[in-house]
Amino acid sequence: MPDVVVVSLISLAGTLFGSIAGIMTANRLTTYRVEELEKKVDKFNNLVERTFKLEQSTARQWDRIDEIKSDIAEIKATIRGE
């Protein structure tokens, strides 16, 4: 085989190897970044759920405070004889 053909085959093999290695490395990096983003999204979703539960709890507490205020008003009215 002429030297030119050998050199071109070696260049082709090196180019293929380099391209495949680069694609695999980029794929691993992309997979890692997607997994990290999924973790962040899970944390955010957990925060949203917790915030929703806190808002519900706060609303129930305000309702209870309103009930207690009306009970106090009734007691005061009873004591005054109204």
Buried (B, 14 or more C-beta within 10 A) or exposed (E): EEEEEEEEEEEEEEEEEEEEEEEEEEEEEEEEEEEEEEEEEEEEEEEEEEEEEEEEEEEEEEEEEEEEEEEEEEEEEEEEEE
